[in-house]
Structure formats: C-alpha cells, structure tokens
C-alpha cells in the first residue's frame, strides 16, 4: 500500500482486461498520458517491469500478472470495507443485544438466527439468557436492545411491548404411559412431572393451572432449559409441561406422546424494545424479522 495507490492499480487491471493503453484510458475516463504515468510510477516504486508495450497490444510481465491477480482481491476487499463503513455509519450494521427468557423455543431460535444471517448479514446477534423482569430493566437502562419476554410485564415509559406469540402448553409423556386424550390437573397431579424453574413466568402459569383445580403438586424436577425437560420424557422419567412449539419435532416419534392440556393453558410472549430514542436500523431489522415468527394462536 505504501508503494502505490489504488488508482494506479486500477489502471494496470484495466490494461490487463482491455489489452491496450488507449482502451484503458477511455474506460477510466483518463487521458492516455495519465495512464502511461500511472504505470511508470508503479514500475518505478516496485522496481519491476509490469507491462510490455506493443504497437496495438500491451501484455503483462510475470510480475505484472502477479500484481493484477492479487490486486483484484485487494480492490474487492477495499470495496467491501467501504461498504461496511457506510453500513455501520448508517446503522445498518452492528451488534444487537437480545435478551431471551427461558420459555423461548429452542427450535425457533436457530431458525430466526439463520433467517437473520441471510436478511441482515452485517448484524451480529448477541443472545443473553435473561429473565423477563430483568430484560425490562436492562432495556430501560440501555444495556439490552431487544427482549423476548413473558407477557404481560409492568409497563415502562421508555419500553414498548408488542404481543408476539401465544403458544398452547402441552404435556410430553413417556410412550409407555397409559394416557387419556387430554392431560388434566387431576390426572397429572398424581404423576411425576417436570417443568420450568420457580423464577420463571412459566412456573407461575403452571402452578396457577394446577391451583385453579385445587391442586398444589411439587414438580419432580424444575429446570430452565427446555431441551433438558424434553429429554426427561424421552427417557421415560416423567412428564414434561412445555409449549407446543417446543415439542413439534417429537410428533410421531415412538418414545413419547403429546397430550393437550384441559383446561387449555396458553403461554403469551411479547417483544420489547426501547422506543425513546428510536431503534437503530440494525435493531429495526431484527424487530421486523421477529414479526415473521409471530404466532398468536387461535
């Protein structure tokens, strides 16, 4: 880079592509003497002959061929760098911090990230496992950009909550269990079941579901990772109470059976973000993508 400038390199590449100085001058909107000057300066600084000048054609020397071959990659890298700088300056590229509560489907997250990589390649998502209440406080403080949260949460002036999903809860049961068509509180209260940890909104939803039927059973296990809950049912250890979206991949498999809850239990979620100040284009792009994965149930 210290031995030549990129305009001179572009001139050499134009000569290589078009075959002579006159055509390169015309394509680059330069005077023919300027093209010759560019090449002379390159050759002087690199102390190498780069072009063999003929009457009608100009051919690259071996050093010239090396410079053109590698120079093409250099110019592409420079163009890419300039575009990234422009994208960063306009806010279309950057880091978006997304808080994810325990109830968010581990099936949805990879699909969302894959879609985002295609749609917004300059945006890097940093996922953080954050409880819904903590997400709201971090959004207020500006240390989080987006929160996928259990709904509803107490309102905050700086934060907007938009309904996102309303997934039905189901019971994932070992295949060997003799199960009714619907899993009721009366039936599940006498069996081993597992669900989310006490600090989560999901735990409160399930406890209330049992409580309305007059039951207050303790779970066999309380975990915060949906995948671990699913594995318990697959291993015939207990039932697992999960959102339907989380267990769709197990439909029709021989190790488990899925039963809807009766009475029905829904898991509402929302997307939260700061609206004062307005979100950056990078954050706005992630918000638009999340809308495509919304599902409000029946």
N, C-alpha and C positions, 0 to 999 in steps of 0.2 A: 504493500500500500504506500510506503514511503518512496518507492522507486518510480511510481507512475500514478496518474489519476485515472478514474474510471471512464472519463470521456475518451481518453486515448485508447483504452482497452476496447471500448465500444467501437471505435473506428477500426481497429485491427479485425475485430469479429465481423464487421460489415464487409471489409475487403475479402475475408475468407469466404463469406457467404455469397457475395456478388461477383467475385472474380477479378475486379479491377478497381483502380482508384477513383475513376470517374463515376462509376455506378455507386460506389460507397459515398462519395461526396453528395450526389443527388439524393440518395436515400436519407442521409443525415442532415440535409439542408446546410451543407458546408461548402465553402469554396475549395476547389481542388488543391490549391497551395496549402490550405489549412490541414487537409487530410495528410498530405505529404509531411507537413511539420509534425503532426501527431506521431506518425510512425518513426520519424527521425529522432524525436525526443524519447520515445520508448526504447529504440535501439541504443541510443546513447546512454540512457540511465541503466539499462540492463546489460550493456556491453555485449550485445548479441545481435546478429542479423536475423530479422524476423520475417522479411518478405523478399522474394526475388522478383524484381520488376521486369516484366517483358513489355513488348510493344502494345499488346492488347490484353494480356492476362497478367495477373500477379499471383504468384504461388508462395505458400508458406514454407519456410525452412523448418527443419525438425524442432528447433527451439520455438518458432512461431506456432507450430501445431500444438506443442505442449501448453503454451500460454493461452491459445484460443480455447483448447479443451477445458482447462481448469478455469479460465476466465469466464466461460459461460456459467459455470456453477457459482462463481463469485458474484456475478451480476444478478443471478436468480436469488442468491442469499441476501443481497443488498435490497432487492425489490421486496422480498419477504419481510426484512427488517423494517423497511419504511412503512409497509402496510401495518405491521404490528404496532409501530409507534403511533400511526394515525388512529388505529383502533383503540389503543389504550388512551390516547388523548381524548377521543370522543366518548369513552366509557363503554365501548362495545366489547372490550377485552379486560379481564381482571379476575380477581378471586371473589367468589360469592360464598359466604359462610351460611350454611343451612343447618339448623337445629332439628333433630329428628327424635320424636318421642318413642317410647317402647312399643306402642301399638302400630307403628307404621310397618306395612307389609315388607318382609324381606324379599318377596317376589317382585314387588313394584319398584323398589329402589334400583336394582340393576337395569331394568327396562327404562326408567327415567334417565339414568346416567348415560346409557347408550344413546338414547334419543338426543340428549343434550350435546353429546360429543359431536353428533352429526350436524345439529342445528346451530350450535354456538361453539365452534372449535376453539375459540380464543378464551372461553370462560372455564376457569378451574373451580370445581365444586369442592368445598371442604365440609364434609359431614361431621357433625358432632352429636353424640348421644346426650340429649338434654331433656329433662322433664318439661312438661308444658308450662308450668308456672315459672320455671327458671328461664325458659325461652322468652316469655313475655317480658321479663325484667331485663334480659340481655338485649332484646330488641329496643326497649326503651333507652337503654344505656348506649346503644350503637355498637355493641360488640358482637352482634349477630345480624345478618341481613334478612334472613327468611326463617320462619319457624313452622314446621308441620306439627300441629298441636292437637290435643284433645279439645273438643268443643262442648260447651262454651267455656271461655275464660273471662275473668273480670276485665272490663274494658279499661284501656289506657288511651289517653288522648292522642299520643304520638303513633299508636299502632292500629293498623286496620286488620280485622279478622274477616276472612272470606270463607264461607262454607265450602268444603272440598269433597268429602266423601261421607257416606252414611252406610257402612257395611254391616250386613247381618252377622251376628255371632252364631257359631255352631259348636257342637260337641264332636271332637275327633276321638273315636273309640277304637279300642283293640278289636280286631276282626273276630276273635273268639267269643266276645261278649254277646249274650242274647239281649238285644236292644229293641225297644219299641220304635215306632215310626218317628216319634218326637221325644227329645230329651227334656224332661220336666224337672223342676226343682225337687219334687218329691222323689223322683227316681234317682237323680244324681246325688242327692244328699246322703244316700246310703251306700255310695260307691266312692272309690278313690278317684279324685280328680285334681287337676293342677291348672294353674293359670298365672296371671301376672302378679308381680310383687306388690306389697301394700302401698308403696309410694306412688303407684301409677293410677291414672284415672280408670284404667281397665279393671283394676282390682275393685274399685268402688262401684263400678257398673254391675259387676258380677255379684258382689256382696248384696247390693240392693235388690237384684233379681231374686236371689235366694230369700232375702228378708221379706219381700212382699208376699212370699208364700209361707212365711212363718218359720223359715229355717235359717240357721246361722252356722253352717258347717265350716270347718277349717280345711283348707286345701292340703292335699298330700304333699305338694311342693308348690312354692311360689318363686317364679323366675321372671327375668326381664327380657329374655331372648326367645322370640317365637320359635326359632329353629329347634331349641332345646325342648320346648314344650311338645312340638310335633314328634320329636324322637322318642319321647316317653310313651306316647300312644302307639307308635310303630313297634316299640319293644314290648308292648302288652303290659306296661307298668301301671298305667292309669288312663283315664280320660283327660283330654285337654280342651279347654274352652278358648276358642280363637275366632278371629274374624274369618268369614268365608273366603275372602280374597287370599288369605294366608295358606289355605289348605287345598286350593283348586288343583294344584299339581298332584295331589294324592287321590283325586277322584278316580274310582275304578281300579285302584291298586288292591292287591289281595291282603295286605297286612292291616288295613284299617277300614273303618266305616264312618261315614259322616251323617250326623243327625241334626236337623234344625232344632232350635230351642222353642219350647212352648211354655209360657207365652214368649213371643218373639222379643229378642234383645238386639238393639242396633248400637253400633259404635260410631258416633259422629266425630268427624275431624274437620279442622279448618287450616287454612294457610294464613299466616300472619306476617306482616312486614311493616316497616316504618313508612308512613306517608308524608311525614314532615321531618326533614326535607324529602322531596320526591325521590323515588328509587333511581339508581343509575341505569343506563341502557343494559348493562350486563345483568343486573338484578331483575330488570323488567323482562329480559329474555327468559330467565329461569321461571318467573311467575307465569308467563304466557305458556310455557311448556307444561307446568303443573296443571293448568286448566284442562289440558288434553287428557289428563289422567283422573279427572274428577268423576265421581260416581255417587249420585245422591239416592240410590236405591229406589224402592217403589214408593 
